[in-house]
């Protein structure tokens, strides 16, 4: 049954108000944002639906913008449906569903890559389990075969070996989450808000004990009871019609027998008898205070009102808590508020991170006063419209994708499975367009006046469910056990038909009257314009003693201009539905804005005001400086960031422009003056040092005058542009080494190794090195990951990466591993490297797999305008032609084992690697015995003087990846 119109909704929405943004430029003073109702009217996902005789629900949405189809399979089962003693089963089974079925016995990632799938994964939450992939149109039939085989013919392929392996992987996924600062908080929230026996009392990932206890009979029963076609919804979105889809779905799914119907576990909304409090300690840089209230689930009418209320209170950049605690009183470094709605219940939260040195009691008192005032008085009309516009704009941006984590297929499936209505999103948009302040006030009064649960998370030695979540792992079983597959019904996979090549959008180049270059491409799937002003700066422009200058400066551009305060900037963005991101990499500083095209003119005026007229007000400088320092302090406690910051100066040298990550150090950020900030603007953020990239549904002849009006009259200062200095040669290491950074009581170790290659980003060998890495470490099926995750079960995931910068190319390996396997894991990584660079280079099978994957993925990689914008910027940075990505298919076709091996051996050498390990040095140290390389410990004094124990500093950290 097609769903194509919403005339009733439009009639209701005509009362929605338009709200003018501040006048930002004389020539656009009269331009007002589009009405909320008009924005909502542009959101449509027409669909057809049918149901097979076995109960499989099928939804089809046609979108012919690209030769791809998003395939989403949602099962009506989640962790809330798990009985006592079997927590984590839904998620464990999601993993097992990727380990092969009776007629597709290999790892499912093999088949996904063979199809050229993009945006593929599987996820589990409290309420559902889903599997999704976006495939080229010619591979759709193969994708349906794969999905149907694991739905109907999986049991014969589940073996004890696979169960033991994925149990270990899931347990390491759990350790990886627990190992993060604040990683144990969510356990406390669920335990205290939902009583024992409540379906939402336990986490999705479950307990170590229940995972250990899972048997083959348990998982087989779980499949039989939960994974029948009548418990599933299949969504196809993209280059497909219902006429084309129905016979294919019948062919592959029609013979699968019905199973039991899973009735989602009933769950009441609990009410605490009285307010509860917990104080926890962890490796955090500042104290956080958060309140949590049980709330209704997604089917409740109050859902939208509560979400909008939370945004106004602490979610929007202009939120009441942000304005009061962060901007005005400056007693908090950040605030938050949200409505986390599940199928049966929800959790409302409000929180603040206390500014270091501020009075924690005062911050909580003021936060409570603001919440109480909001409950009593309710929001203003302007606040409601801004929150509604911001939410609708986010929806529009997400619907450019047919699949992925949040595209059209997911939107339809979410509504069908959790609300019984694929058009559920329409109802929520209708409410957004007509929502009144009174409705928001009533919803907040109903739910935020109940007793709440408060967590105060303080810096200190970790407390919480640490022993249970980070205990000693069970004995490894993953490499042993029976692995025999039984085929119940023989089915042959269909061929993959001819696939369309990549058709990258044409790029037009022009200049504004001031000489600024503009690079333009058209994409018309959604009424959105993405624009990036890119300046030749980046963190490489920072003086060594002032590292973090670019980061601080970019943040301050958005925190006030000559005519607008930071609050006015935030409110203007929300009224317009625009999204601004100011961020720099190593080589470029970018001002990126995503605007709703109907609001493009005032959005560009706002962007121009921010770029051209920053105020750098002293009070704002000190506020943002405190935020950045607190962020640095937090990075110093986060494993991945600690490893990244430690490795950078070891690879490049401390004085090299790439020898530090972008945030800087506490000391360097403290030393930055207002003159440094204005000097950065004068030297680097200027029209003769930047260029503009645009991807839009607006034609260039209409767009150019708007760009000209906003940026064409911007003139460069008379002083010379800034110049970066790469005179300091990178450090060349001819001896492998290990640096251990002590992080006591870590359930995992984070291994991060790397070296500088002799290549440059512009070298032809880069393409060969990238595909050689796709065999070694670049994706799920590469050797590193298949060894440590899929064979050993010691890690949740391992990756190797070729890291391009304008003036250097590095290679890194990232491996978070369970603490008691740190030494073994490092030995395995070194063994894999030696073999790959020795006599076990790229195999024929790897070459074929990599070339097929990379070639067939190309069309799907550039589905979104954001991906096109990023590619255009990369082409400019590395001096590539506009059609660079279109040339890759021929380049891949010409690759050989020898060409990939040659590139890898030219770039990589095991004896030049520096390995940083962040973890519990006391546990790690004995595991490194026998490794023939120097070992340095930081933050740990080894009792054995035979260990090279140079240095004891606990380095600051930032992950610039």
Protein Blocks (a to p, Z undefined) as FASTA:
>chain_A
ZZfbdfklmmmmmmpccdddddfbfklmmpccddfklmmmmpccdddddddfkopacddd
ddfkbccddddddddbdfklpcehiahklmmmmmmmmnopfklmbcfklmmmmnopahia
cdddfkbccddddddfklmmmmmmmmmmmmmmmmlmpcfklmmmmmmmmmmmmmmmmmpg
hklmmmmmmmmmpcghiaklpcfklpfklmmmpcfklmmmmmmmmmcfklcccddedjdd
fklmmmmmmmmmmmpccddddddddddddddfbdcddddddddfbdcdddddddddfklm
klmmmmmmmmmmmmpmkbmklmmmmmmnopafbdcddddddfkbccddddddddehiafk
lmmmmmmmmmmmmmmnopafklmmmmmmmmmmmmmmmmmpmgljllmklmmmmmmmmnop
aklmmmmmmmmmmocfklmmmmmmmmmmpccddddddedddedjklmmmmccdddfklgc
cfbdcdfbdcdddddddddddddddddddddfkopacdddddfkbccddddddddebjml
pcfklghklmmmmmmmmnocfkbcfklmmmmmmmnopacdddddfkbccddddddfklmm
mmmmmmmmmmmmcgkiaklmmmmmmmmmmmmmmmmmgmklmmmmmmmmmmnopkbmklpc
fkopfklmmmpcfklmmmmmmmmmcfklcccddddfbdfklmmmmmmmmmmmpccdfbdc
ddddfkbccdddfbdcddddddehiabdcdddddddfbdfklmklmmmmmmmmmmmmpmk
lmklmmmmmmnopafbdcddddddfkbccddddddddfklmmmmmmmmmmmmmmmmmmmc
cdfklmmmmmmmmmmmmmmmmmpmklmmmmmmmmmmnopafklmmmmmmmmmmpcfklmm
mmmmmmpcfklcccdddddfklmmmmmgoiacddddehiacfblkbccehjbdcdddddZ
Z
